[in-house]
Amino acid sequence: MAHARLGTHEQLRDPDYMPPIADAVPLGIQHVLAMFASNITPSIIIAGAAGFGYGSDQGALGFPDMTYMIQMAMLFAGIATLFQTITFGPVGAKLPIVQGTSFAFLPVMIPAVAGKGPEGMAALMTGIALGGCFHFCLGFIIRRIRNALPPLVTGLIVLMIGLALLKTGIQYAAGGVPLIGKPEFGSLAMWVPALTVVIVALALSFFGKGMVSVSSVLIGLIAGYVVALLMGQVSFANVGRASYFDLPMPFKWGIAFDPAIIVGMCFMAVVSAIETVGDTSGITKGGAGREATDREIAGATFADGLGTAIAGVFGGLPNTSFSQNVGLVSMTGVMSRHVVTIGAIFLIICGLVPKFGAIVATVPTNVLGGAVIVMFGMVASAGINMLSEVTWNRRNMVIFAVSLSMGFGLQLEPAALQHLPSMAKILLTSGLLPAAALSVILNLLLPEDLD
């Protein structure tokens, strides 16, 4: 609950209210701590999937530095958050919405870059930039899309995202893809730090209070990192190479057009837009006790798309609103957008300091795996929570059963599509597109009174 000195009850429910600076700064940093681990994790996963190395001297198109991707995750999360809190024109909701790198896009991005290095990154970043432009355009029609996607469809999509990522979490906890087939993969030495993260995160989430509970995954990561450090699994060799200040580089890996990636990014933009609508409504309900206005929903969607498009140009991954920060607004009772602006400025500063990104990049793969097991499981849980709003009559059960069976089945057995063109394989083997398409089509075709 908010402390009385922060302001009156009416002031704390006002997005335009500025609390005393001595309170606003720690509240802003608290928002950053709540989203920090989730924000940088997708960049590390994609960097690993692409086979990136550190400190490459192969030139502009050589293997990029994982540190750079971590920088961009922080920098453009901060910039996209400023779009939401400060706003310009129709862009932004003028609400305390925290933006960050989205997990939702990972099932499409991982196969798009797997083992392809810079070539894969060029196509991915081009797809992200174009997908962001498409996402921006959704702001003009988001109200109509919102009504066309009931909890049965959105819940299934979010559940599929979580299920698609579970294998990645286990692989990371066991040592990462490079160790598969080697004796070290799945060894006790790999699992001890990973399980430390899981145990500490769960303990603090259930038994901690306030910010300790909200930051349970981040604290669990730190605990697992310490264990890995004591076990000799942490290397600081690359920290010394990193500079203290650097600016982002546009089109760092060039430009390449892959229709499958572009279509995949546009499809996932719809999912991200729906998620942002829910988060925007959650903030206004939890922080101000009212429904979000059409202007706020459209502005939030515009900011989502613009933030993603700009991030793609500079080597960042897609951005979306962060649900954990919605809960934080409800928990603190502080609705001030200026508090979140302070957190955004902190993220931007961190994103301009490669040394900070290099330190983050020292986190071993197995430690990160412990964190993502929890995070990816929570994504699946969020989908189940959405599905709890569904009336489970025969009609809805059939829609769910067929959509889940096709989507998850193709994800488990991608060889079933080996004769299809590469573009179709990338889109279908993630499981998301077939599951979403079937659920939308069946929801529109089957009569509502089918019990």
C-alpha positions in Angstrom: 0.0 0.0 0.0 1.1 3.6 -0.6 2.5 5.6 2.3 0.4 8.6 3.3 3.3 11.1 2.7 3.2 10.2 -1.0 -0.1 12.2 -1.5 -3.8 12.0 -1.0 -5.9 9.1 -2.2 -7.2 11.2 -5.1 -3.7 12.3 -6.1 -2.3 8.8 -6.1 -5.0 7.7 -8.5 -4.1 10.6 -10.9 -1.6 9.6 -13.7 -0.4 13.2 -13.9 0.4 13.6 -10.2 4.1 13.7 -9.3 5.0 12.3 -5.9 7.9 13.9 -3.9 11.2 13.1 -5.7 12.6 11.3 -2.7 9.8 8.7 -3.1 9.4 8.9 -6.9 13.0 7.8 -7.6 12.9 4.5 -5.6 9.4 3.8 -6.9 10.7 4.2 -10.4 13.7 1.9 -9.8 11.3 -0.6 -8.2 9.5 -0.8 -11.6 12.8 -1.5 -13.3 13.7 -4.3 -10.8 10.4 -5.9 -11.3 10.9 -6.3 -15.1 14.6 -6.4 -15.4 15.2 -10.2 -15.7 12.2 -10.7 -18.0 13.4 -7.8 -20.2 17.0 -9.0 -20.9 16.3 -12.8 -21.1 14.9 -12.9 -24.7 18.0 -11.1 -26.0 20.3 -13.6 -24.4 18.2 -16.5 -25.7 18.1 -15.2 -29.3 21.9 -14.4 -29.2 22.6 -18.0 -28.1 20.2 -19.4 -30.7 22.0 -17.5 -33.5 25.4 -18.7 -32.3 26.8 -15.3 -31.4 30.3 -14.9 -30.0 31.9 -12.1 -28.0 34.3 -9.4 -29.2 34.4 -10.6 -32.8 36.7 -8.7 -35.1 35.0 -9.9 -38.2 33.7 -6.5 -39.1 30.3 -5.0 -39.3 28.7 -8.2 -40.5 30.7 -10.5 -38.3 29.3 -12.3 -35.3 27.7 -9.6 -33.1 28.3 -9.2 -29.4 25.7 -10.5 -27.0 26.4 -7.5 -24.9 25.1 -5.2 -27.6 21.7 -7.1 -27.7 21.4 -6.7 -23.9 22.2 -3.0 -24.3 19.4 -2.6 -26.9 17.0 -4.5 -24.7 17.5 -2.0 -21.9 17.8 1.1 -24.1 14.6 0.5 -26.2 12.6 -0.7 -23.2 13.3 2.7 -21.7 12.6 4.6 -24.9 9.3 2.7 -25.6 8.3 3.3 -22.0 8.8 7.1 -22.5 6.5 6.8 -25.5 3.8 5.6 -23.1 4.4 8.0 -20.2 5.3 11.3 -21.9 3.5 10.7 -25.3 3.5 12.7 -28.5 0.6 13.2 -30.8 -1.6 10.0 -30.7 1.4 7.9 -29.5 1.3 6.8 -25.9 -1.4 6.3 -23.3 -0.2 8.8 -20.7 -0.3 6.0 -18.2 2.3 4.3 -16.0 2.9 1.5 -18.6 6.3 -0.2 -18.6 7.5 -1.6 -21.9 10.0 -4.4 -22.3 11.2 -7.2 -24.6 8.4 -9.6 -25.3 8.6 -13.4 -24.7 5.6 -13.9 -27.0 7.7 -13.5 -30.2 10.4 -16.1 -29.2 8.7 -19.2 -30.8 8.8 -17.4 -34.1 12.3 -15.8 -33.6 14.2 -18.8 -32.4 13.8 -21.0 -35.5 14.3 -17.9 -37.7 17.8 -17.3 -36.4 18.9 -20.8 -35.2 22.6 -21.2 -36.1 22.4 -18.6 -38.8 24.5 -15.9 -37.2 24.5 -12.4 -38.8 22.5 -13.5 -41.8 19.7 -14.7 -39.6 19.8 -11.5 -37.6 19.5 -9.3 -40.7 16.3 -10.9 -41.7 15.0 -11.0 -38.1 15.6 -7.3 -37.5 14.0 -6.4 -40.8 11.0 -8.5 -39.9 10.8 -6.8 -36.4 11.0 -3.3 -37.9 8.2 -4.1 -40.5 6.2 -6.0 -37.9 6.4 -2.9 -35.6 5.0 -0.8 -38.4 2.1 -3.2 -38.8 1.6 -3.2 -35.0 1.5 0.6 -35.1 -1.3 0.5 -37.7 -3.3 -1.8 -35.4 -3.8 1.3 -33.2 -6.3 2.6 -35.7 -8.5 -0.5 -35.5 -7.7 -2.1 -32.1 -11.2 -1.6 -30.7 -12.7 -3.8 -33.4 -10.0 -6.5 -33.0 -10.5 -6.5 -29.3 -14.1 -7.5 -29.7 -13.3 -10.2 -32.2 -10.9 -12.1 -29.9 -12.6 -13.6 -26.8 -10.8 -15.2 -23.9 -11.1 -18.6 -25.6 -8.8 -17.4 -28.4 -6.4 -15.1 -26.5 -6.1 -17.6 -23.6 -5.2 -20.4 -26.0 -2.6 -18.3 -27.8 -0.9 -17.3 -24.6 -1.0 -20.9 -23.4 0.6 -22.0 -26.7 3.4 -19.4 -26.3 4.2 -20.8 -22.8 4.2 -24.4 -24.0 6.4 -23.5 -27.0 9.0 -22.1 -24.7 9.2 -24.8 -22.1 11.7 -27.0 -24.0 14.0 -24.0 -24.3 13.9 -23.4 -20.5 14.9 -27.0 -19.8 17.7 -27.0 -22.4 19.1 -23.8 -20.8 19.0 -25.2 -17.3 20.8 -28.4 -18.4 23.6 -26.3 -19.9 22.4 -24.9 -23.2 22.2 -26.1 -26.8 26.1 -26.1 -27.3 26.4 -28.8 -24.6 23.8 -31.2 -26.1 25.4 -34.5 -26.8 28.3 -33.8 -24.4 28.7 -35.3 -20.9 28.3 -31.9 -19.3 24.8 -31.5 -20.5 22.3 -32.2 -17.7 25.1 -32.9 -15.2 24.7 -32.1 -11.5 27.0 -29.1 -11.9 24.6 -27.6 -14.4 21.4 -28.3 -12.4 22.6 -27.1 -9.0 22.7 -23.3 -10.0 19.6 -23.7 -12.1 17.6 -25.3 -9.2 18.9 -22.6 -6.8 17.3 -20.0 -9.0 14.0 -21.9 -9.0 13.9 -22.6 -5.3 14.8 -19.1 -4.2 12.4 -17.5 -6.7 9.5 -19.7 -5.5 10.3 -19.2 -1.8 10.4 -15.4 -2.1 7.4 -15.3 -4.4 5.2 -17.1 -1.8 6.8 -16.0 1.5 8.4 -12.7 0.7 6.6 -9.4 1.0 6.4 -6.2 -1.0 9.2 -5.6 -3.4 11.0 -8.8 -2.3 8.1 -10.9 -3.6 7.7 -8.8 -6.8 11.5 -9.2 -7.6 11.6 -12.8 -6.7 12.9 -14.0 -10.1 15.7 -11.3 -10.1 16.8 -12.2 -6.6 16.7 -15.9 -7.5 18.9 -15.1 -10.5 21.4 -13.4 -8.2 21.4 -16.4 -5.9 22.0 -18.8 -8.7 24.7 -16.6 -10.1 26.6 -16.6 -6.8 26.4 -20.4 -6.7 27.7 -20.7 -10.3 30.5 -18.2 -9.4 31.5 -20.4 -6.5 31.5 -23.4 -8.8 33.8 -21.7 -11.3 31.2 -21.3 -14.0 31.3 -17.5 -14.4 33.8 -15.8 -16.7 34.5 -12.0 -16.7 36.9 -12.1 -19.7 34.6 -10.1 -21.8 33.8 -7.4 -19.3 37.2 -5.8 -19.7 36.7 -5.5 -23.5 33.4 -3.5 -23.1 33.5 0.3 -23.3 31.9 2.6 -20.8 29.7 4.4 -23.3 28.4 3.5 -26.8 25.6 4.5 -29.1 23.3 2.1 -31.0 24.1 1.3 -34.6 21.3 1.3 -37.2 21.1 -1.8 -39.3 24.0 -3.3 -37.5 23.6 -6.6 -39.3 22.3 -5.3 -42.6 18.8 -5.7 -44.2 17.3 -8.9 -45.5 13.7 -9.8 -46.3 12.3 -13.1 -45.3 8.6 -13.4 -45.9 8.1 -16.0 -43.3 9.7 -13.9 -40.6 7.8 -10.8 -41.7 4.4 -12.6 -41.6 5.3 -14.2 -38.3 6.1 -10.8 -36.8 2.9 -9.3 -38.1 0.9 -12.2 -36.7 2.5 -11.9 -33.3 1.9 -8.2 -33.3 -1.8 -8.9 -33.1 -1.2 -11.1 -30.0 1.0 -8.4 -28.5 -1.6 -5.7 -29.2 -4.3 -7.7 -27.4 -1.9 -8.2 -24.5 -1.4 -4.4 -24.3 -5.1 -3.8 -24.3 -5.4 -6.1 -21.3 -2.5 -4.4 -19.5 -3.8 -0.9 -20.2 -7.2 -1.9 -18.8 -5.6 -3.6 -15.8 -3.6 -0.4 -14.9 -6.7 1.9 -15.1 -8.8 -0.6 -13.1 -6.1 -1.4 -10.5 -4.7 2.1 -10.1 -7.6 4.4 -10.8 -10.7 2.2 -10.4 -12.0 2.9 -14.0 -12.1 1.4 -17.5 -9.4 2.5 -20.0 -10.6 5.0 -22.6 -10.5 4.4 -26.3 -7.8 7.1 -26.6 -5.6 5.3 -24.0 -6.0 1.9 -25.6 -5.2 3.3 -29.1 -2.3 5.4 -27.8 -0.8 2.4 -25.9 -1.0 0.3 -29.1 0.7 3.1 -31.2 3.5 3.2 -28.7 3.9 -0.6 -28.7 4.3 -0.6 -32.5 6.6 2.4 -32.7 8.8 1.1 -30.0 9.2 -2.2 -31.7 9.8 -0.7 -35.1 12.6 1.6 -33.9 14.1 -1.2 -31.8 14.3 -3.4 -34.9 16.2 -0.8 -36.8 18.9 -0.7 -34.1 19.1 -4.4 -33.3 16.6 -4.6 -30.5 13.8 -7.2 -30.1 10.0 -6.5 -30.1 8.6 -4.5 -27.2 5.3 -4.9 -25.4 3.7 -3.8 -22.1 4.8 -5.7 -19.0 2.1 -7.3 -17.0 4.1 -7.7 -13.8 4.3 -3.9 -13.6 0.6 -3.7 -13.9 0.4 -5.7 -10.7 3.0 -3.4 -9.1 0.8 -0.3 -9.8 -2.1 -2.1 -8.0 0.2 -3.1 -5.1 1.7 0.3 -4.5 -1.4 2.3 -5.3 0.7 4.8 -7.1 -0.7 5.6 -10.6 1.8 8.4 -11.4 3.2 8.1 -15.0 6.1 10.3 -13.9 7.3 7.5 -11.5 7.6 5.2 -14.5 9.3 7.9 -16.5 12.1 7.9 -13.9 12.4 4.1 -14.3 12.6 4.6 -18.1 15.4 7.1 -17.8 17.3 4.6 -15.6 16.9 1.9 -18.3 18.1 4.2 -21.0 21.3 5.1 -19.0 22.0 1.4 -18.5 21.4 0.8 -22.2 24.1 3.3 -23.2 26.8 1.6 -21.0 28.2 -1.5 -22.7 30.1 -2.3 -19.5 26.8 -2.9 -17.7 25.6 -5.2 -20.5 28.8 -7.1 -20.5 28.4 -7.8 -16.7 24.8 -9.0 -17.3 26.2 -11.3 -20.1 28.4 -13.1 -17.6 25.3 -14.9 -16.3 25.8 -18.6 -17.2 23.3 -20.3 -19.5 22.2 -22.8 -16.8 21.5 -20.0 -14.3 19.4 -18.2 -16.9 17.6 -21.5 -17.5 16.5 -21.7 -13.9 14.9 -18.2 -14.3 13.2 -18.9 -17.6 11.7 -22.2 -16.3 9.8 -20.0 -13.9 9.0 -17.2 -16.4 7.9 -19.5 -19.2 5.7 -21.5 -16.8 4.1 -18.2 -15.7 3.3 -17.4 -19.4 1.5 -20.7 -19.7 -0.3 -20.0 -16.3 -1.4 -16.6 -17.6 -3.0 -18.3 -20.6 -4.8 -20.8 -18.3 -6.0 -17.9 -16.2 -7.5 -16.2 -19.3 -9.2 -19.5 -20.2 -10.8 -19.6 -16.7 -13.2 -17.0 -18.0 -14.5 -19.3 -20.7 -17.8 -21.1 -20.4 -16.8 -24.7 -21.1 -19.7 -26.0 -23.1 -19.3 -28.6 -25.9 -18.7 -25.9 -28.5 -15.8 -24.2 -26.7 -14.3 -27.6 -25.8 -14.3 -28.7 -29.4 -12.7 -25.4 -30.5 -10.0 -25.7 -27.8 -9.3 -29.4 -28.4 -8.9 -29.1 -32.2 -6.8 -25.9 -32.0 -4.5 -27.2 -29.3 -4.1 -30.6 -30.9 -3.0 -29.2 -34.2 -0.9 -26.4 -32.9 0.9 -28.3 -30.1 1.1 -31.5 -32.3 2.9 -29.7 -35.1 5.2 -28.1 -32.6 6.2 -31.5 -31.2 6.6 -33.2 -34.6 7.9 -30.5 -37.1 9.1 -33.3 -39.5 5.4 -33.8 -40.4 5.7 -30.6 -42.4 9.1 -31.4 -44.1 7.6 -31.2 -47.6 6.3 -27.7 -47.2 8.2 -24.6 -48.3 10.5 -23.1 -45.7 8.2 -20.1 -45.1 5.3 -22.3 -44.3 7.4 -24.5 -42.0 8.6 -21.6 -39.9 5.1 -20.3 -39.5 3.4 -23.6 -38.8 5.9 -25.5 -36.7 5.8 -22.8 -33.9 2.3 -24.1 -33.4 1.0 -20.6 -32.7 -0.3 -19.8 -36.2 -2.3 -23.0 -36.7 -3.7 -22.9 -33.2 -4.7 -19.2 -33.4 -6.1 -19.5 -37.0 -8.2 -22.6 -36.1 -9.5 -21.1 -32.9 -10.5 -17.8 -34.6 -12.1 -19.6 -37.6 -14.0 -22.1 -35.5 -15.1 -19.4 -33.1 -16.6 -17.5 -36.0 -18.2 -20.5 -37.8 -19.6 -22.6 -35.0 -23.0 -21.3 -33.6 -23.0 -19.9 -30.1 -26.0 -22.0 -29.1 -24.1 -25.3 -29.7 -24.0 -26.8 -26.2 
